[in-house]
Amino acid sequence: MSDPQTVFVVDDDPALRDALSLLMQSVQQPVEAFDSAQAFLDAFDPRRRGCLVLDIRMPGMSGLDLQSRLNELGSTLPVIIITGHGDVPMAVRALKNGAMDFLEKPFNDQMLLDCVKRALEVNARESDQAARRSTIEGRLALLTPRERQVLELVVAGKSNKEMAADLGVSQKTIEAHRAKVMEKTRARSLSELMRMILTDGVDPLADAAE
């Protein structure tokens, strides 16, 4: 089982931080709160799932700075920005940098819960897709360079006869390579193999030998 999703609250206002934590707890949503961007960054683990509820103005590292740093680190956590009335242009900038939504203070509890729900749904989909990609890439890593070539030609829609001509081998050799590709990728059919490669966007020749 994967770890439960956590809402990470980052706000320097202790009253608001506590209120947001209590709100999440009231709907049985795991939550962790941090009083600064740096405190969150120090504890950041890219393997953890969830979303980030982030104040845009804080002493030291701002919410925008933290967002930029997380982007550099390849974080996939959806970000919900909390902003004051005068910070809307900054919030728009955060949206352009990948934030999912922003809320102006004071905001309705249900509005935040709805934003969090959407963010967690997005994170769950992206996490599942990343896990599938990792699994498929692990299986593709088992292929020999020749098997990778055969896989590329399969994806390109070539017949066994065409592949044999392209690679200068017999059709029987191509059939053996195809069987190995199916075995190593654990694809039960050609259509499943194609879905693995095309739907998940995996490059069958990534890291292939020159």
One Martini backbone bead per residue (centre of mass of N, CA, C, O) as a GRO file, in nm:
protein
  210
    1MET     BB    1   0.098   0.035   0.019
    2SER     BB    2   0.052   0.357   0.008
    3ASP     BB    3   0.091   0.645   0.121
    4PRO     BB    4  -0.066   0.881   0.260
    5GLN     BB    5  -0.206   1.173   0.217
    6THR     BB    6  -0.068   1.506   0.265
    7VAL     BB    7  -0.114   1.812   0.425
    8PHE     BB    8   0.087   2.097   0.370
    9VAL     BB    9   0.146   2.354   0.601
   10VAL     BB   10   0.256   2.700   0.520
   11ASP     BB   11   0.279   2.923   0.807
   12ASP     BB   12   0.358   3.202   1.023
   13ASP     BB   13   0.068   3.182   1.140
   14PRO     BB   14  -0.040   3.020   1.414
   15ALA     BB   15  -0.349   3.048   1.396
   16LEU     BB   16  -0.384   2.953   1.101
   17ARG     BB   17  -0.230   2.692   1.122
   18ASP     BB   18  -0.418   2.563   1.334
   19ALA     BB   19  -0.683   2.592   1.177
   20LEU     BB   20  -0.599   2.418   0.933
   21SER     BB   21  -0.538   2.162   1.091
   22LEU     BB   22  -0.822   2.125   1.214
   23LEU     BB   23  -0.974   2.108   0.948
   24MET     BB   24  -0.837   1.849   0.847
   25GLN     BB   25  -0.902   1.673   1.097
   26SER     BB   26  -1.222   1.694   1.062
   27VAL     BB   27  -1.168   1.502   0.779
   28GLN     BB   28  -0.932   1.295   0.817
   29GLN     BB   29  -0.671   1.465   0.732
   30PRO     BB   30  -0.360   1.455   0.686
   31VAL     BB   31  -0.129   1.675   0.873
   32GLU     BB   32   0.130   1.930   0.822
   33ALA     BB   33   0.312   2.187   0.999
   34PHE     BB   34   0.471   2.508   0.909
   35ASP     BB   35   0.652   2.819   0.990
   36SER     BB   36   0.830   2.768   0.722
   37ALA     BB   37   0.986   2.716   0.431
   38GLN     BB   38   1.248   2.591   0.543
   39ALA     BB   39   1.116   2.375   0.721
   40PHE     BB   40   0.994   2.223   0.485
   41LEU     BB   41   1.250   2.178   0.317
   42ASP     BB   42   1.400   2.008   0.537
   43ALA     BB   43   1.147   1.781   0.522
   44PHE     BB   44   1.158   1.708   0.235
   45ASP     BB   45   0.986   1.440   0.042
   46PRO     BB   46   0.936   1.328  -0.282
   47ARG     BB   47   0.772   1.055  -0.200
   48ARG     BB   48   0.550   1.219  -0.097
   49ARG     BB   49   0.208   1.265  -0.065
   50GLY     BB   50  -0.009   1.543  -0.186
   51CYS     BB   51  -0.019   1.882  -0.053
   52LEU     BB   52   0.017   2.249  -0.072
   53VAL     BB   53  -0.025   2.501   0.179
   54LEU     BB   54   0.065   2.843   0.085
   55ASP     BB   55   0.215   3.116   0.189
   56ILE     BB   56   0.334   3.401   0.023
   57ARG     BB   57   0.396   3.560   0.300
   58MET     BB   58   0.726   3.544   0.444
   59PRO     BB   59   0.978   3.515   0.627
   60GLY     BB   60   1.229   3.501   0.425
   61MET     BB   61   1.111   3.258   0.263
   62SER     BB   62   0.896   3.256   0.025
   63GLY     BB   63   0.650   3.106  -0.145
   64LEU     BB   64   0.780   3.151  -0.424
   65ASP     BB   65   1.058   3.038  -0.351
   66LEU     BB   66   0.961   2.758  -0.276
   67GLN     BB   67   0.832   2.687  -0.544
   68SER     BB   68   1.092   2.710  -0.710
   69ARG     BB   69   1.253   2.497  -0.554
   70LEU     BB   70   1.058   2.259  -0.606
   71ASN     BB   71   1.084   2.265  -0.910
   72GLU     BB   72   1.390   2.199  -0.910
   73LEU     BB   73   1.326   1.916  -0.747
   74GLY     BB   74   1.060   1.785  -0.886
   75SER     BB   75   0.795   1.845  -0.772
   76THR     BB   76   0.437   1.709  -0.747
   77LEU     BB   77   0.309   1.906  -0.563
   78PRO     BB   78   0.038   2.059  -0.514
   79VAL     BB   79  -0.045   2.416  -0.515
   80ILE     BB   80  -0.178   2.628  -0.256
   81ILE     BB   81  -0.254   2.965  -0.234
   82ILE     BB   82  -0.209   3.213   0.015
   83THR     BB   83  -0.373   3.540   0.013
   84GLY     BB   84  -0.379   3.863   0.006
   85HIS     BB   85  -0.523   4.129  -0.142
   86GLY     BB   86  -0.225   4.250  -0.238
   87ASP     BB   87  -0.126   3.947  -0.379
   88VAL     BB   88  -0.244   3.870  -0.658
   89PRO     BB   89  -0.004   3.902  -0.858
   90MET     BB   90   0.159   3.681  -0.713
   91ALA     BB   91  -0.047   3.454  -0.754
   92VAL     BB   92  -0.037   3.458  -1.060
   93ARG     BB   93   0.258   3.383  -1.075
   94ALA     BB   94   0.221   3.109  -0.936
   95LEU     BB   95   0.040   2.990  -1.155
   96LYS     BB   96   0.254   3.014  -1.385
   97ASN     BB   97   0.447   2.813  -1.194
   98GLY     BB   98   0.203   2.576  -1.110
   99ALA     BB   99  -0.018   2.648  -0.950
  100MET     BB  100  -0.351   2.551  -0.885
  101ASP     BB  101  -0.425   2.773  -0.656
  102PHE     BB  102  -0.609   3.056  -0.497
  103LEU     BB  103  -0.654   3.226  -0.175
  104GLU     BB  104  -0.830   3.465  -0.009
  105LYS     BB  105  -0.818   3.656   0.255
  106PRO     BB  106  -1.075   3.543   0.373
  107PHE     BB  107  -1.182   3.201   0.382
  108ASN     BB  108  -1.360   2.932   0.306
  109ASP     BB  109  -1.351   2.620   0.420
  110GLN     BB  110  -1.483   2.472   0.177
  111MET     BB  111  -1.300   2.588  -0.037
  112LEU     BB  112  -1.044   2.453   0.064
  113LEU     BB  113  -1.143   2.159   0.059
  114ASP     BB  114  -1.192   2.156  -0.245
  115CYS     BB  115  -0.902   2.217  -0.329
  116VAL     BB  116  -0.774   1.975  -0.188
  117LYS     BB  117  -0.927   1.754  -0.332
  118ARG     BB  118  -0.823   1.820  -0.616
  119ALA     BB  119  -0.520   1.798  -0.552
  120LEU     BB  120  -0.526   1.497  -0.459
  121GLU     BB  121  -0.631   1.381  -0.724
  122VAL     BB  122  -0.394   1.472  -0.897
  123ASN     BB  123  -0.170   1.333  -0.730
  124ALA     BB  124  -0.275   1.044  -0.762
  125ARG     BB  125  -0.253   1.027  -1.068
  126GLU     BB  126   0.051   1.103  -1.091
  127SER     BB  127   0.157   0.878  -0.904
  128ASP     BB  128   0.050   0.638  -1.066
  129GLN     BB  129   0.196   0.707  -1.328
  130ALA     BB  130   0.483   0.703  -1.211
  131ALA     BB  131   0.473   0.408  -1.120
  132ARG     BB  132   0.426   0.287  -1.399
  133ARG     BB  133   0.677   0.399  -1.533
  134SER     BB  134   0.882   0.263  -1.346
  135THR     BB  135   0.800  -0.025  -1.410
  136ILE     BB  136   0.848  -0.016  -1.716
  137GLU     BB  137   1.145   0.079  -1.709
  138GLY     BB  138   1.243  -0.173  -1.556
  139ARG     BB  139   1.170  -0.372  -1.784
  140LEU     BB  140   1.331  -0.235  -2.018
  141ALA     BB  141   1.615  -0.274  -1.880
  142LEU     BB  142   1.619  -0.593  -1.965
  143LEU     BB  143   1.685  -0.523  -2.241
  144THR     BB  144   1.838  -0.555  -2.515
  145PRO     BB  145   1.943  -0.380  -2.777
  146ARG     BB  146   1.791  -0.560  -2.984
  147GLU     BB  147   1.515  -0.561  -2.837
  148ARG     BB  148   1.478  -0.255  -2.862
  149GLN     BB  149   1.469  -0.247  -3.167
  150VAL     BB  150   1.224  -0.427  -3.197
  151LEU     BB  151   1.032  -0.251  -3.032
  152GLU     BB  152   1.044  -0.003  -3.213
  153LEU     BB  153   0.930  -0.153  -3.465
  154VAL     BB  154   0.664  -0.234  -3.340
  155VAL     BB  155   0.568   0.056  -3.279
  156ALA     BB  156   0.596   0.128  -3.598
  157GLY     BB  157   0.444  -0.134  -3.748
  158LYS     BB  158   0.617  -0.368  -3.812
  159SER     BB  159   0.693  -0.647  -3.958
  160ASN     BB  160   0.875  -0.925  -3.947
  161LYS     BB  161   0.986  -0.894  -4.234
  162GLU     BB  162   1.080  -0.597  -4.204
  163MET     BB  163   1.265  -0.641  -3.961
  164ALA     BB  164   1.456  -0.843  -4.089
  165ALA     BB  165   1.554  -0.649  -4.309
  166ASP     BB  166   1.655  -0.415  -4.128
  167LEU     BB  167   1.849  -0.625  -3.943
  168GLY     BB  168   1.961  -0.885  -4.095
  169VAL     BB  169   1.749  -1.120  -4.031
  170SER     BB  170   1.547  -1.354  -3.934
  171GLN     BB  171   1.224  -1.422  -3.856
  172LYS     BB  172   1.288  -1.616  -3.626
  173THR     BB  173   1.457  -1.410  -3.467
  174ILE     BB  174   1.234  -1.205  -3.430
  175GLU     BB  175   1.041  -1.390  -3.274
  176ALA     BB  176   1.235  -1.429  -3.035
  177HIS     BB  177   1.255  -1.131  -2.955
  178ARG     BB  178   0.954  -1.082  -2.910
  179ALA     BB  179   0.921  -1.288  -2.685
  180LYS     BB  180   1.118  -1.145  -2.492
  181VAL     BB  181   0.969  -0.879  -2.474
  182MET     BB  182   0.708  -0.994  -2.353
  183GLU     BB  183   0.837  -1.124  -2.106
  184LYS     BB  184   0.988  -0.868  -1.979
  185THR     BB  185   0.718  -0.677  -1.985
  186ARG     BB  186   0.449  -0.850  -1.934
  187ALA     BB  187   0.295  -0.875  -2.192
  188ARG     BB  188  -0.012  -1.027  -2.315
  189SER     BB  189  -0.007  -0.819  -2.558
  190LEU     BB  190   0.027  -0.599  -2.807
  191SER     BB  191  -0.168  -0.385  -2.694
  192GLU     BB  192  -0.032  -0.368  -2.414
  193LEU     BB  193   0.244  -0.282  -2.513
  194MET     BB  194   0.148  -0.019  -2.652
  195ARG     BB  195   0.032   0.112  -2.397
  196MET     BB  196   0.290   0.128  -2.234
  197ILE     BB  197   0.435   0.321  -2.438
  198LEU     BB  198   0.212   0.538  -2.528
  199THR     BB  199   0.053   0.616  -2.268
  200ASP     BB  200   0.329   0.658  -2.079
  201GLY     BB  201   0.574   0.775  -2.250
  202VAL     BB  202   0.788   0.559  -2.323
  203ASP     BB  203   1.120   0.514  -2.416
  204PRO     BB  204   1.255   0.232  -2.562
  205LEU     BB  205   1.558   0.383  -2.616
  206ALA     BB  206   1.635   0.451  -2.350
  207ASP     BB  207   1.965   0.385  -2.279
  208ALA     BB  208   2.071   0.283  -2.523
  209ALA     BB  209   2.292   0.155  -2.708
  210GLU     BB  210   2.511   0.279  -2.957
   0.00000   0.00000   0.00000
